[in-house]
Amino acid sequence: MYLTIDKDHPSLLHTVQYGQSWMHSIGDAAIVHCFTQNGQYYKVRLGLDKNKDEVHGFYADPGTFIAIETAENNGVGFSKISTELPDGNDGAIYVPRKDKLLQLFPAQRDIIERFSVKE
């Protein structure tokens, strides 16, 4: 599955029931914000420029909530990334409760507010 994002259309916080590999395809680098089930936050720059600490792909463990935004670092205006969907998957996407994430990750309030479903 391909996902295209731009500054006005990021990927909101979500997870799926299985782990996922994510890979940069074309365009600007993408920043992936990750919130794990054991209470850790980290971010990954998906891209091709090793001098900017970008990686071409990475794996997110099952249950990791992620949000993805474009880094807009090459002036292309969008980022295209890909992930796999396993056979037999029901396609369910799980959205976190914003209040629970804010309790677990108070230092990432800005990220959680920007990439949560608006109530």
Sequence and secondary structure as in RCSB ss.txt:
>XXXX:A:sequence
MYLTIDKDHPSLLHTVQYGQSWMHSIGDAAIVHCFTQNGQYYKVRLGLDKNKDEVHGFYADPGTFIAIETAENNG
VGFSKISTELPDGNDGAIYVPRKDKLLQLFPAQRDIIERFSVKE
>XXXX:A:secstr
 EEEEBTTB EEEEB SS EEEEEEEES EEEEEE TTS EEEEEESS GGGT BSEEEE TT EEEEEE   SS
 S EEEEE   TT     B   HHHHHHH GGGHHHHHHTS   
